[in-house]
Amino acid sequence: MNVTQSLITKYILIMIAAVLIIPVSFFAGSWLITVPFMHIQGLLNEEYKGKSYYEQIWNQEAKKLEGANEKQLIKS
């Protein structure tokens, strides 16, 4: 009996293919959904400004909240 014609060999190959298709299809599906929406919104053309830029914005917003209590923070 030839190993390549064996029913168990074909079954194992089908199982391996099924296990490999799941992660590949998840990645491809999420990419096909995310990238067109990012392109429509113009997010793909936006330049990354770096950590220091976002840290500076964070600190500016934190200074505006200085001395505020919990109720004032919830209102704003």
All heavy atoms as a GROMACS GRO file, in nm:
protein
  615
    1MET      N    1   0.085  -0.119   0.000
    1MET     CA    2   0.000   0.000   0.000
    1MET      C    3   0.089   0.125   0.000
    1MET      O    4   0.183   0.135   0.077
    1MET     CB    5  -0.089  -0.002   0.124
    1MET     CG    6  -0.189   0.110   0.122
    1MET     SD    7  -0.320   0.084   0.242
    1MET     CE    8  -0.258   0.177   0.377
    2ASN      N    9   0.056   0.215  -0.087
    2ASN     CA   10   0.134   0.338  -0.102
    2ASN      C   11   0.092   0.439   0.006
    2ASN      O   12  -0.027   0.460   0.032
    2ASN     CB   13   0.111   0.396  -0.242
    2ASN     CG   14   0.213   0.502  -0.277
    2ASN    OD1   15   0.293   0.541  -0.193
    2ASN    ND2   16   0.208   0.545  -0.400
    3VAL      N   17   0.190   0.507   0.068
    3VAL     CA   18   0.162   0.601   0.176
    3VAL      C   19   0.087   0.723   0.125
    3VAL      O   20  -0.002   0.776   0.193
    3VAL     CB   21   0.294   0.643   0.246
    3VAL    CG1   22   0.270   0.748   0.351
    3VAL    CG2   23   0.362   0.522   0.306
    4THR      N   24   0.116   0.770   0.005
    4THR     CA   25   0.051   0.890  -0.048
    4THR      C   26  -0.094   0.864  -0.085
    4THR      O   27  -0.173   0.957  -0.095
    4THR     CB   28   0.126   0.942  -0.171
    4THR    OG1   29   0.132   0.839  -0.271
    4THR    CG2   30   0.265   0.987  -0.134
    5GLN      N   31  -0.132   0.741  -0.106
    5GLN     CA   32  -0.271   0.708  -0.139
    5GLN      C   33  -0.351   0.664  -0.017
    5GLN      O   34  -0.469   0.634  -0.029
    5GLN     CB   35  -0.273   0.599  -0.246
    5GLN     CG   36  -0.218   0.645  -0.379
    5GLN     CD   37  -0.216   0.532  -0.481
    5GLN    OE1   38  -0.236   0.416  -0.447
    5GLN    NE2   39  -0.191   0.568  -0.605
    6SER      N   40  -0.288   0.661   0.096
    6SER     CA   41  -0.353   0.615   0.218
    6SER      C   42  -0.460   0.715   0.261
    6SER      O   43  -0.443   0.837   0.252
    6SER     CB   44  -0.248   0.600   0.328
    6SER     OG   45  -0.310   0.582   0.452
    7LEU      N   46  -0.570   0.664   0.312
    7LEU     CA   47  -0.680   0.748   0.357
    7LEU      C   48  -0.640   0.829   0.480
    7LEU      O   49  -0.676   0.946   0.493
    7LEU     CB   50  -0.802   0.662   0.388
    7LEU     CG   51  -0.929   0.734   0.426
    7LEU    CD1   52  -0.971   0.828   0.313
    7LEU    CD2   53  -1.039   0.636   0.455
    8ILE      N   54  -0.561   0.771   0.568
    8ILE     CA   55  -0.518   0.844   0.688
    8ILE      C   56  -0.423   0.959   0.652
    8ILE      O   57  -0.426   1.065   0.715
    8ILE     CB   58  -0.455   0.749   0.792
    8ILE    CG1   59  -0.449   0.818   0.927
    8ILE    CG2   60  -0.318   0.704   0.753
    8ILE    CD1   61  -0.449   0.723   1.043
    9THR      N   62  -0.340   0.941   0.551
    9THR     CA   63  -0.252   1.048   0.507
    9THR      C   64  -0.333   1.165   0.453
    9THR      O   65  -0.306   1.282   0.484
    9THR     CB   66  -0.156   0.997   0.397
    9THR    OG1   67  -0.083   0.885   0.448
    9THR    CG2   68  -0.060   1.106   0.354
   10LYS      N   69  -0.434   1.136   0.374
   10LYS     CA   70  -0.521   1.242   0.321
   10LYS      C   71  -0.595   1.312   0.434
   10LYS      O   72  -0.610   1.435   0.435
   10LYS     CB   73  -0.619   1.183   0.221
   10LYS     CG   74  -0.552   1.134   0.095
   10LYS     CD   75  -0.652   1.072   0.000
   10LYS     CE   76  -0.582   1.016  -0.123
   10LYS     NZ   77  -0.675   0.954  -0.215
   11TYR      N   78  -0.640   1.236   0.535
   11TYR     CA   79  -0.710   1.292   0.648
   11TYR      C   80  -0.619   1.385   0.728
   11TYR      O   81  -0.658   1.495   0.768
   11TYR     CB   82  -0.763   1.179   0.737
   11TYR     CG   83  -0.832   1.227   0.862
   11TYR    CD1   84  -0.956   1.287   0.855
   11TYR    CD2   85  -0.771   1.214   0.987
   11TYR    CE1   86  -1.020   1.332   0.969
   11TYR    CE2   87  -0.834   1.258   1.101
   11TYR     CZ   88  -0.959   1.318   1.092
   11TYR     OH   89  -1.021   1.362   1.204
   12ILE      N   90  -0.496   1.345   0.751
   12ILE     CA   91  -0.400   1.428   0.824
   12ILE      C   92  -0.370   1.556   0.747
   12ILE      O   93  -0.361   1.665   0.806
   12ILE     CB   94  -0.271   1.348   0.853
   12ILE    CG1   95  -0.300   1.240   0.957
   12ILE    CG2   96  -0.158   1.438   0.900
   12ILE    CD1   97  -0.187   1.144   0.982
   13LEU      N   98  -0.355   1.548   0.617
   13LEU     CA   99  -0.330   1.668   0.535
   13LEU      C  100  -0.448   1.764   0.540
   13LEU      O  101  -0.430   1.886   0.546
   13LEU     CB  102  -0.298   1.628   0.391
   13LEU     CG  103  -0.163   1.561   0.370
   13LEU    CD1  104  -0.149   1.516   0.224
   13LEU    CD2  105  -0.050   1.654   0.409
   14ILE      N  106  -0.569   1.710   0.541
   14ILE     CA  107  -0.688   1.795   0.551
   14ILE      C  108  -0.691   1.864   0.687
   14ILE      O  109  -0.722   1.984   0.696
   14ILE     CB  110  -0.816   1.712   0.528
   14ILE    CG1  111  -0.826   1.671   0.382
   14ILE    CG2  112  -0.939   1.791   0.570
   14ILE    CD1  113  -0.936   1.572   0.352
   15MET      N  114  -0.657   1.792   0.792
   15MET     CA  115  -0.656   1.851   0.927
   15MET      C  116  -0.550   1.961   0.939
   15MET      O  117  -0.574   2.067   0.997
   15MET     CB  118  -0.632   1.742   1.033
   15MET     CG  119  -0.745   1.642   1.042
   15MET     SD  120  -0.904   1.718   1.081
   15MET     CE  121  -0.874   1.771   1.247
   16ILE      N  122  -0.432   1.937   0.885
   16ILE     CA  123  -0.326   2.038   0.889
   16ILE      C  124  -0.368   2.162   0.811
   16ILE      O  125  -0.348   2.275   0.856
   16ILE     CB  126  -0.193   1.979   0.835
   16ILE    CG1  127  -0.139   1.876   0.933
   16ILE    CG2  128  -0.090   2.088   0.809
   16ILE    CD1  129  -0.020   1.797   0.882
   17ALA      N  130  -0.428   2.143   0.695
   17ALA     CA  131  -0.474   2.256   0.615
   17ALA      C  132  -0.581   2.336   0.690
   17ALA      O  133  -0.580   2.460   0.689
   17ALA     CB  134  -0.528   2.208   0.481
   18ALA      N  135  -0.671   2.268   0.757
   18ALA     CA  136  -0.776   2.336   0.832
   18ALA      C  137  -0.718   2.417   0.947
   18ALA      O  138  -0.759   2.531   0.973
   18ALA     CB  139  -0.876   2.234   0.885
   19VAL      N  140  -0.620   2.363   1.016
   19VAL     CA  141  -0.558   2.434   1.127
   19VAL      C  142  -0.480   2.556   1.078
   19VAL      O  143  -0.477   2.659   1.144
   19VAL     CB  144  -0.466   2.337   1.207
   19VAL    CG1  145  -0.378   2.412   1.304
   19VAL    CG2  146  -0.550   2.235   1.280
   20LEU      N  147  -0.421   2.549   0.961
   20LEU     CA  148  -0.345   2.662   0.907
   20LEU      C  149  -0.435   2.768   0.845
   20LEU      O  150  -0.399   2.886   0.842
   20LEU     CB  151  -0.244   2.613   0.804
   20LEU     CG  152  -0.130   2.527   0.860
   20LEU    CD1  153  -0.041   2.478   0.747
   20LEU    CD2  154  -0.051   2.603   0.963
   21ILE      N  155  -0.550   2.730   0.794
   21ILE     CA  156  -0.640   2.825   0.728
   21ILE      C  157  -0.702   2.921   0.829
   21ILE      O  158  -0.722   3.038   0.799
   21ILE     CB  159  -0.748   2.750   0.648
   21ILE    CG1  160  -0.686   2.692   0.523
   21ILE    CG2  161  -0.864   2.840   0.614
   21ILE    CD1  162  -0.779   2.605   0.442
   22ILE      N  163  -0.730   2.877   0.949
   22ILE     CA  164  -0.797   2.961   1.049
   22ILE      C  165  -0.717   3.088   1.080
   22ILE      O  166  -0.770   3.198   1.069
   22ILE     CB  167  -0.831   2.880   1.175
   22ILE    CG1  168  -0.940   2.779   1.141
   22ILE    CG2  169  -0.876   2.971   1.289
   22ILE    CD1  170  -0.967   2.679   1.250
   23PRO      N  171  -0.589   3.080   1.119
   23PRO     CA  172  -0.517   3.205   1.149
   23PRO      C  173  -0.494   3.291   1.026
   23PRO      O  174  -0.499   3.414   1.034
   23PRO     CB  175  -0.385   3.160   1.210
   23PRO     CG  176  -0.378   3.015   1.196
   23PRO     CD  177  -0.510   2.963   1.154
   24VAL      N  178  -0.471   3.228   0.913
   24VAL     CA  179  -0.448   3.306   0.790
   24VAL      C  180  -0.575   3.380   0.750
   24VAL      O  181  -0.570   3.498   0.715
   24VAL     CB  182  -0.399   3.214   0.676
   24VAL    CG1  183  -0.398   3.286   0.544
   24VAL    CG2  184  -0.262   3.158   0.709
   25SER      N  185  -0.689   3.316   0.759
   25SER     CA  186  -0.814   3.381   0.720
   25SER      C  187  -0.852   3.490   0.820
   25SER      O  188  -0.907   3.594   0.780
   25SER     CB  189  -0.927   3.279   0.709
   25SER     OG  190  -0.952   3.220   0.834
   26PHE      N  191  -0.820   3.472   0.948
   26PHE     CA  192  -0.847   3.577   1.047
   26PHE      C  193  -0.766   3.702   1.015
   26PHE      O  194  -0.818   3.814   1.016
   26PHE     CB  195  -0.814   3.526   1.187
   26PHE     CG  196  -0.837   3.628   1.294
   26PHE    CD1  197  -0.965   3.659   1.335
   26PHE    CD2  198  -0.730   3.694   1.350
   26PHE    CE1  199  -0.987   3.754   1.433
   26PHE    CE2  200  -0.750   3.789   1.448
   26PHE     CZ  201  -0.879   3.819   1.489
   27PHE      N  202  -0.636   3.684   0.987
   27PHE     CA  203  -0.551   3.797   0.954
   27PHE      C  204  -0.596   3.865   0.825
   27PHE      O  205  -0.608   3.987   0.818
   27PHE     CB  206  -0.405   3.752   0.940
   27PHE     CG  207  -0.314   3.860   0.890
   27PHE    CD1  208  -0.276   3.963   0.973
   27PHE    CD2  209  -0.268   3.859   0.760
   27PHE    CE1  210  -0.193   4.064   0.928
   27PHE    CE2  211  -0.186   3.959   0.713
   27PHE     CZ  212  -0.148   4.062   0.798
   28ALA      N  213  -0.623   3.787   0.723
   28ALA     CA  214  -0.664   3.843   0.594
   28ALA      C  215  -0.799   3.915   0.605
   28ALA      O  216  -0.818   4.022   0.550
   28ALA     CB  217  -0.671   3.734   0.488
   29GLY      N  218  -0.892   3.856   0.679
   29GLY     CA  219  -1.023   3.918   0.695
   29GLY      C  220  -1.016   4.049   0.770
   29GLY      O  221  -1.078   4.148   0.731
   30SER      N  222  -0.939   4.053   0.878
   30SER     CA  223  -0.928   4.179   0.953
   30SER      C  224  -0.856   4.284   0.871
   30SER      O  225  -0.889   4.402   0.876
   30SER     CB  226  -0.856   4.155   1.085
   30SER     OG  227  -0.724   4.112   1.063
   31TRP      N  228  -0.758   4.244   0.792
   31TRP     CA  229  -0.686   4.339   0.707
   31TRP      C  230  -0.778   4.394   0.598
   31TRP      O  231  -0.778   4.514   0.571
   31TRP     CB  232  -0.565   4.270   0.644
   31TRP     CG  233  -0.479   4.364   0.567
   31TRP    CD1  234  -0.382   4.446   0.617
   31TRP    CD2  235  -0.481   4.387   0.426
   31TRP    NE1  236  -0.325   4.518   0.516
   31TRP    CE2  237  -0.384   4.483   0.397
   31TRP    CE3  238  -0.556   4.334   0.321
   31TRP    CZ2  239  -0.359   4.528   0.269
   31TRP    CZ3  240  -0.531   4.380   0.194
   31TRP    CH2  241  -0.435   4.476   0.168
   32LEU      N  242  -0.859   4.308   0.538
   32LEU     CA  243  -0.949   4.353   0.432
   32LEU      C  244  -1.059   4.445   0.482
   32LEU      O  245  -1.115   4.523   0.407
   32LEU     CB  246  -1.011   4.232   0.361
   32LEU     CG  247  -0.916   4.152   0.272
   32LEU    CD1  248  -0.984   4.025   0.224
   32LEU    CD2  249  -0.870   4.236   0.154
   33ILE      N  250  -1.092   4.436   0.610
   33ILE     CA  251  -1.193   4.525   0.667
   33ILE      C  252  -1.130   4.655   0.715
   33ILE      O  253  -1.184   4.764   0.692
   33ILE     CB  254  -1.266   4.454   0.783
   33ILE    CG1  255  -1.351   4.341   0.728
   33ILE    CG2  256  -1.350   4.552   0.863
   33ILE    CD1  257  -1.410   4.251   0.833
   34THR      N  258  -1.015   4.648   0.779
   34THR     CA  259  -0.954   4.765   0.842
   34THR      C  260  -0.892   4.862   0.742
   34THR      O  261  -0.914   4.983   0.751
   34THR     CB  262  -0.846   4.719   0.942
   34THR    OG1  263  -0.906   4.631   1.035
   34THR    CG2  264  -0.787   4.837   1.015
   35VAL      N  265  -0.814   4.813   0.650
   35VAL     CA  266  -0.738   4.901   0.560
   35VAL      C  267  -0.828   4.989   0.473
   35VAL      O  268  -0.802   5.108   0.463
   35VAL     CB  269  -0.638   4.819   0.476
   35VAL    CG1  270  -0.575   4.902   0.368
   35VAL    CG2  271  -0.531   4.760   0.568
   36PRO      N  272  -0.935   4.938   0.411
   36PRO     CA  273  -1.019   5.029   0.332
   36PRO      C  274  -1.083   5.140   0.416
   36PRO      O  275  -1.090   5.255   0.370
   36PRO     CB  276  -1.126   4.937   0.273
   36PRO     CG  277  -1.064   4.803   0.271
   36PRO     CD  278  -0.975   4.799   0.391
   37PHE      N  279  -1.127   5.109   0.537
   37PHE     CA  280  -1.186   5.213   0.622
   37PHE      C  281  -1.082   5.316   0.664
   37PHE      O  282  -1.111   5.435   0.673
   37PHE     CB  283  -1.254   5.151   0.744
   37PHE     CG  284  -1.385   5.087   0.712
   37PHE    CD1  285  -1.402   4.951   0.721
   37PHE    CD2  286  -1.492   5.164   0.670
   37PHE    CE1  287  -1.522   4.892   0.691
   37PHE    CE2  288  -1.614   5.106   0.639
   37PHE     CZ  289  -1.629   4.969   0.649
   38MET      N  290  -0.960   5.271   0.691
   38MET     CA  291  -0.853   5.365   0.725
   38MET      C  292  -0.821   5.454   0.606
   38MET      O  293  -0.792   5.572   0.621
   38MET     CB  294  -0.729   5.290   0.771
   38MET     CG  295  -0.743   5.225   0.906
   38MET     SD  296  -0.599   5.132   0.957
   38MET     CE  297  -0.481   5.262   0.980
   39HIS      N  298  -0.827   5.398   0.487
   39HIS     CA  299  -0.800   5.476   0.366
   39HIS      C  300  -0.910   5.580   0.344
   39HIS      O  301  -0.882   5.694   0.308
   39HIS     CB  302  -0.787   5.383   0.246
   39HIS     CG  303  -0.753   5.454   0.120
   39HIS    ND1  304  -0.631   5.515   0.101
   39HIS    CD2  305  -0.824   5.478   0.008
   39HIS    CE1  306  -0.628   5.571  -0.018
   39HIS    NE2  307  -0.745   5.550  -0.077
   40ILE      N  308  -1.035   5.541   0.364
   40ILE     CA  309  -1.148   5.633   0.347
   40ILE      C  310  -1.137   5.750   0.444
   40ILE      O  311  -1.162   5.865   0.408
   40ILE     CB  312  -1.282   5.558   0.365
   40ILE    CG1  313  -1.304   5.463   0.247
   40ILE    CG2  314  -1.397   5.655   0.379
   40ILE    CD1  315  -1.420   5.367   0.268
   41GLN      N  316  -1.098   5.723   0.568
   41GLN     CA  317  -1.088   5.827   0.670
   41GLN      C  318  -0.959   5.906   0.660
   41GLN      O  319  -0.940   6.004   0.732
   41GLN     CB  320  -1.100   5.766   0.809
   41GLN     CG  321  -1.235   5.706   0.835
   41GLN     CD  322  -1.242   5.635   0.970
   41GLN    OE1  323  -1.142   5.619   1.038
   41GLN    NE2  324  -1.361   5.592   1.007
   42GLY      N  325  -0.868   5.867   0.573
   42GLY     CA  326  -0.743   5.939   0.555
   42GLY      C  327  -0.639   5.909   0.660
   42GLY      O  328  -0.542   5.982   0.674
   43LEU      N  329  -0.656   5.802   0.735
   43LEU     CA  330  -0.561   5.769   0.841
   43LEU      C  331  -0.432   5.710   0.788
   43LEU      O  332  -0.329   5.715   0.857
   43LEU     CB  333  -0.625   5.672   0.941
   43LEU     CG  334  -0.746   5.726   1.016
   43LEU    CD1  335  -0.807   5.617   1.101
   43LEU    CD2  336  -0.706   5.844   1.102
   44LEU      N  337  -0.433   5.656   0.668
   44LEU     CA  338  -0.311   5.598   0.613
   44LEU      C  339  -0.213   5.706   0.569
   44LEU      O  340  -0.093   5.683   0.561
   44LEU     CB  341  -0.344   5.506   0.496
   44LEU     CG  342  -0.422   5.380   0.532
   44LEU    CD1  343  -0.454   5.301   0.406
   44LEU    CD2  344  -0.343   5.295   0.629
   45ASN      N  345  -0.265   5.826   0.539
   45ASN     CA  346  -0.179   5.934   0.493
   45ASN      C  347  -0.125   6.018   0.608
   45ASN      O  348  -0.038   6.101   0.589
   45ASN     CB  349  -0.256   6.025   0.397
   45ASN     CG  350  -0.305   5.949   0.276
   45ASN    OD1  351  -0.243   5.853   0.234
   45ASN    ND2  352  -0.417   5.990   0.222
   46GLU      N  353  -0.179   5.997   0.729
   46GLU     CA  354  -0.138   6.076   0.844
   46GLU      C  355   0.001   6.032   0.891
   46GLU      O  356   0.029   5.914   0.906
   46GLU     CB  357  -0.240   6.057   0.957
   46GLU     CG  358  -0.213   6.145   1.076
   46GLU     CD  359  -0.322   6.130   1.182
   46GLU    OE1  360  -0.440   6.129   1.144
   46GLU    OE2  361  -0.286   6.117   1.298
   47GLU      N  362   0.085   6.130   0.915
   47GLU     CA  363   0.221   6.100   0.957
   47GLU      C  364   0.226   6.074   1.107
   47GLU      O  365   0.160   6.143   1.185
   47GLU     CB  366   0.310   6.220   0.924
   47GLU     CG  367   0.456   6.201   0.950
   47GLU     CD  368   0.537   6.321   0.908
   47GLU    OE1  369   0.512   6.373   0.798
   47GLU    OE2  370   0.624   6.364   0.986
   48TYR      N  371   0.306   5.977   1.149
   48TYR     CA  372   0.322   5.948   1.291
   48TYR      C  373   0.407   6.057   1.354
   48TYR      O  374   0.515   6.088   1.306
   48TYR     CB  375   0.387   5.811   1.311
   48TYR     CG  376   0.411   5.777   1.455
   48TYR    CD1  377   0.305   5.754   1.541
   48TYR    CD2  378   0.540   5.769   1.505
   48TYR    CE1  379   0.326   5.724   1.674
   48TYR    CE2  380   0.562   5.738   1.638
   48TYR     CZ  381   0.455   5.715   1.721
   48TYR     OH  382   0.476   5.685   1.853
   49LYS      N  383   0.359   6.116   1.461
   49LYS     CA  384   0.425   6.231   1.520
   49LYS      C  385   0.524   6.194   1.628
   49LYS      O  386   0.602   6.276   1.670
   49LYS     CB  387   0.320   6.327   1.574
   49LYS     CG  388   0.233   6.382   1.462
   49LYS     CD  389   0.128   6.475   1.517
   49LYS     CE  390   0.049   6.535   1.405
   49LYS     NZ  391  -0.081   6.481   1.388
   50GLY      N  392   0.520   6.076   1.678
   50GLY     CA  393   0.617   6.031   1.777
   50GLY      C  394   0.564   6.040   1.919
   50GLY      O  395   0.466   6.109   1.949
   51LYS      N  396   0.635   5.973   2.007
   51LYS     CA  397   0.595   5.964   2.148
   51LYS      C  398   0.597   6.099   2.216
   51LYS      O  399   0.507   6.133   2.294
   51LYS     CB  400   0.688   5.867   2.219
   51LYS     CG  401   0.664   5.856   2.366
   51LYS     CD  402   0.771   5.774   2.432
   51LYS     CE  403   0.762   5.793   2.583
   51LYS     NZ  404   0.880   5.750   2.651
   52SER      N  405   0.697   6.179   2.189
   52SER     CA  406   0.711   6.307   2.259
   52SER      C  407   0.596   6.403   2.226
   52SER      O  408   0.551   6.478   2.313
   52SER     CB  409   0.845   6.372   2.226
   52SER     OG  410   0.855   6.396   2.088
   53TYR      N  411   0.545   6.398   2.105
   53TYR     CA  412   0.433   6.484   2.067
   53TYR      C  413   0.310   6.448   2.149
   53TYR      O  414   0.244   6.536   2.206
   53TYR     CB  415   0.402   6.469   1.918
   53TYR     CG  416   0.274   6.537   1.877
   53TYR    CD1  417   0.269   6.674   1.859
   53TYR    CD2  418   0.158   6.463   1.856
   53TYR    CE1  419   0.152   6.738   1.822
   53TYR    CE2  420   0.040   6.525   1.820
   53TYR     CZ  421   0.038   6.662   1.803
   53TYR     OH  422  -0.080   6.725   1.768
   54TYR      N  423   0.279   6.320   2.156
   54TYR     CA  424   0.160   6.277   2.229
   54TYR      C  425   0.177   6.297   2.380
   54TYR      O  426   0.082   6.327   2.450
   54TYR     CB  427   0.127   6.132   2.196
   54TYR     CG  428   0.087   6.116   2.051
   54TYR    CD1  429   0.171   6.056   1.958
   54TYR    CD2  430  -0.035   6.166   2.006
   54TYR    CE1  431   0.134   6.046   1.826
   54TYR    CE2  432  -0.072   6.155   1.873
   54TYR     CZ  433   0.013   6.094   1.784
   54TYR     OH  434  -0.023   6.085   1.654
   55GLU      N  435   0.298   6.283   2.429
   55GLU     CA  436   0.324   6.308   2.570
   55GLU      C  437   0.305   6.456   2.603
   55GLU      O  438   0.250   6.491   2.708
   55GLU     CB  439   0.466   6.264   2.604
   55GLU     CG  440   0.497   6.266   2.751
   55GLU     CD  441   0.633   6.207   2.781
   55GLU    OE1  442   0.691   6.140   2.694
   55GLU    OE2  443   0.682   6.230   2.892
   56GLN      N  444   0.346   6.543   2.512
   56GLN     CA  445   0.328   6.687   2.531
   56GLN      C  446   0.180   6.722   2.534
   56GLN      O  447   0.135   6.799   2.620
   56GLN     CB  448   0.398   6.762   2.418
   56GLN     CG  449   0.385   6.912   2.427
   56GLN     CD  450   0.450   6.980   2.307
   56GLN    OE1  451   0.492   6.914   2.212
   56GLN    NE2  452   0.456   7.110   2.311
   57ILE      N  453   0.101   6.668   2.443
   57ILE     CA  454  -0.044   6.692   2.441
   57ILE      C  455  -0.107   6.642   2.570
   57ILE      O  456  -0.193   6.708   2.629
   57ILE     CB  457  -0.108   6.623   2.318
   57ILE    CG1  458  -0.052   6.681   2.188
   57ILE    CG2  459  -0.260   6.633   2.321
   57ILE    CD1  460  -0.083   6.827   2.166
   58TRP      N  461  -0.064   6.524   2.616
   58TRP     CA  462  -0.117   6.466   2.740
   58TRP      C  463  -0.090   6.560   2.858
   58TRP      O  464  -0.177   6.585   2.940
   58TRP     CB  465  -0.050   6.330   2.762
   58TRP     CG  466  -0.092   6.260   2.887
   58TRP    CD1  467  -0.044   6.282   3.013
   58TRP    CD2  468  -0.192   6.160   2.900
   58TRP    NE1  469  -0.105   6.200   3.103
   58TRP    CE2  470  -0.196   6.123   3.036
   58TRP    CE3  471  -0.275   6.095   2.810
   58TRP    CZ2  472  -0.283   6.026   3.083
   58TRP    CZ3  473  -0.360   5.998   2.857
   58TRP    CH2  474  -0.365   5.965   2.992
   59ASN      N  475   0.032   6.611   2.866
   59ASN     CA  476   0.068   6.700   2.977
   59ASN      C  477  -0.009   6.831   2.971
   59ASN      O  478  -0.046   6.886   3.076
   59ASN     CB  479   0.219   6.725   2.977
   59ASN     CG  480   0.296   6.602   3.019
   59ASN    OD1  481   0.247   6.520   3.095
   59ASN    ND2  482   0.417   6.588   2.967
   60GLN      N  483  -0.033   6.885   2.852
   60GLN     CA  484  -0.111   7.009   2.839
   60GLN      C  485  -0.253   6.987   2.889
   60GLN      O  486  -0.309   7.072   2.960
   60GLN     CB  487  -0.114   7.055   2.694
   60GLN     CG  488   0.017   7.111   2.645
   60GLN     CD  489   0.013   7.143   2.496
   60GLN    OE1  490  -0.086   7.118   2.428
   60GLN    NE2  491   0.124   7.194   2.445
   61GLU      N  492  -0.312   6.874   2.853
   61GLU     CA  493  -0.448   6.844   2.899
   61GLU      C  494  -0.452   6.822   3.050
   61GLU      O  495  -0.547   6.860   3.117
   61GLU     CB  496  -0.505   6.722   2.825
   61GLU     CG  497  -0.529   6.746   2.677
   61GLU     CD  498  -0.634   6.850   2.650
   61GLU    OE1  499  -0.736   6.854   2.723
   61GLU    OE2  500  -0.616   6.929   2.557
   62ALA      N  501  -0.347   6.760   3.105
   62ALA     CA  502  -0.342   6.736   3.249
   62ALA      C  503  -0.330   6.867   3.326
   62ALA      O  504  -0.387   6.881   3.435
   62ALA     CB  505  -0.225   6.644   3.281
   63LYS      N  506  -0.258   6.965   3.272
   63LYS     CA  507  -0.245   7.095   3.338
   63LYS      C  508  -0.380   7.167   3.344
   63LYS      O  509  -0.408   7.239   3.440
   63LYS     CB  510  -0.143   7.182   3.266
   63LYS     CG  511  -0.001   7.140   3.292
   63LYS     CD  512   0.097   7.227   3.217
   63LYS     CE  513   0.239   7.175   3.235
   63LYS     NZ  514   0.335   7.252   3.156
   64LYS      N  515  -0.463   7.146   3.246
   64LYS     CA  516  -0.596   7.208   3.246
   64LYS      C  517  -0.683   7.151   3.359
   64LYS      O  518  -0.774   7.217   3.407
   64LYS     CB  519  -0.668   7.184   3.112
   64LYS     CG  520  -0.607   7.255   2.996
   64LYS     CD  521  -0.684   7.221   2.869
   64LYS     CE  522  -0.617   7.276   2.746
   64LYS     NZ  523  -0.687   7.233   2.624
   65LEU      N  524  -0.656   7.029   3.401
   65LEU     CA  525  -0.736   6.962   3.503
   65LEU      C  526  -0.684   6.985   3.644
   65LEU      O  527  -0.742   6.935   3.740
   65LEU     CB  528  -0.740   6.812   3.476
   65LEU     CG  529  -0.800   6.769   3.343
   65LEU    CD1  530  -0.784   6.620   3.324
   65LEU    CD2  531  -0.945   6.810   3.334
   66GLU      N  532  -0.578   7.059   3.658
   66GLU     CA  533  -0.515   7.076   3.788
   66GLU      C  534  -0.612   7.139   3.889
   66GLU      O  535  -0.676   7.240   3.862
   66GLU     CB  536  -0.392   7.165   3.775
   66GLU     CG  537  -0.306   7.168   3.899
   66GLU     CD  538  -0.176   7.240   3.873
   66GLU    OE1  539  -0.110   7.208   3.772
   66GLU    OE2  540  -0.144   7.328   3.952
   67GLY      N  541  -0.626   7.078   4.004
   67GLY     CA  542  -0.712   7.129   4.108
   67GLY      C  543  -0.858   7.094   4.093
   67GLY      O  544  -0.941   7.133   4.175
   68ALA      N  545  -0.894   7.020   3.991
   68ALA     CA  546  -1.035   6.984   3.970
   68ALA      C  547  -1.071   6.863   4.056
   68ALA      O  548  -0.990   6.772   4.072
   68ALA     CB  549  -1.060   6.953   3.823
   69ASN      N  550  -1.190   6.865   4.109
   69ASN     CA  551  -1.234   6.748   4.185
   69ASN      C  552  -1.306   6.651   4.092
   69ASN      O  553  -1.321   6.674   3.973
   69ASN     CB  554  -1.323   6.788   4.305
   69ASN     CG  555  -1.450   6.857   4.260
   69ASN    OD1  556  -1.492   6.844   4.147
   69ASN    ND2  557  -1.510   6.932   4.350
   70GLU      N  558  -1.352   6.540   4.147
   70GLU     CA  559  -1.409   6.433   4.067
   70GLU      C  560  -1.536   6.480   3.991
   70GLU      O  561  -1.555   6.445   3.875
   70GLU     CB  562  -1.442   6.314   4.155
   70GLU     CG  563  -1.488   6.192   4.078
   70GLU     CD  564  -1.511   6.073   4.168
   70GLU    OE1  565  -1.467   6.076   4.284
   70GLU    OE2  566  -1.576   5.980   4.121
   71LYS      N  567  -1.620   6.559   4.055
   71LYS     CA  568  -1.743   6.605   3.991
   71LYS      C  569  -1.712   6.697   3.873
   71LYS      O  570  -1.779   6.692   3.770
   71LYS     CB  571  -1.832   6.676   4.093
   71LYS     CG  572  -1.893   6.585   4.196
   71LYS     CD  573  -1.981   6.659   4.294
   71LYS     CE  574  -2.037   6.562   4.396
   71LYS     NZ  575  -2.123   6.628   4.495
   72GLN      N  576  -1.612   6.783   3.888
   72GLN     CA  577  -1.574   6.872   3.778
   72GLN      C  578  -1.518   6.792   3.661
   72GLN      O  579  -1.540   6.826   3.545
   72GLN     CB  580  -1.473   6.975   3.826
   72GLN     CG  581  -1.530   7.076   3.922
   72GLN     CD  582  -1.422   7.166   3.983
   72GLN    OE1  583  -1.307   7.125   3.991
   72GLN    NE2  584  -1.462   7.284   4.023
   73LEU      N  585  -1.444   6.686   3.690
   73LEU     CA  586  -1.387   6.603   3.583
   73LEU      C  587  -1.496   6.529   3.507
   73LEU      O  588  -1.487   6.513   3.386
   73LEU     CB  589  -1.288   6.504   3.642
   73LEU     CG  590  -1.159   6.562   3.701
   73LEU    CD1  591  -1.075   6.453   3.762
   73LEU    CD2  592  -1.082   6.638   3.596
   74ILE      N  593  -1.598   6.484   3.578
   74ILE     CA  594  -1.706   6.412   3.512
   74ILE      C  595  -1.785   6.506   3.422
   74ILE      O  596  -1.826   6.469   3.312
   74ILE     CB  597  -1.798   6.346   3.617
   74ILE    CG1  598  -1.721   6.233   3.686
   74ILE    CG2  599  -1.925   6.293   3.553
   74ILE    CD1  600  -1.794   6.172   3.802
   75LYS      N  601  -1.802   6.632   3.462
   75LYS     CA  602  -1.875   6.729   3.382
   75LYS      C  603  -1.801   6.766   3.255
   75LYS      O  604  -1.861   6.792   3.151
   75LYS     CB  605  -1.902   6.857   3.463
   75LYS     CG  606  -2.006   6.841   3.570
   75LYS     CD  607  -2.028   6.969   3.644
   75LYS     CE  608  -2.128   6.952   3.757
   75LYS     NZ  609  -2.147   7.078   3.831
   76SER      N  610  -1.669   6.770   3.258
   76SER     CA  611  -1.592   6.813   3.140
   76SER      C  612  -1.562   6.702   3.045
   76SER      O  613  -1.612   6.602   3.034
   76SER     CB  614  -1.460   6.873   3.183
   76SER     OG  615  -1.384   6.780   3.257
   0.00000   0.00000   0.00000
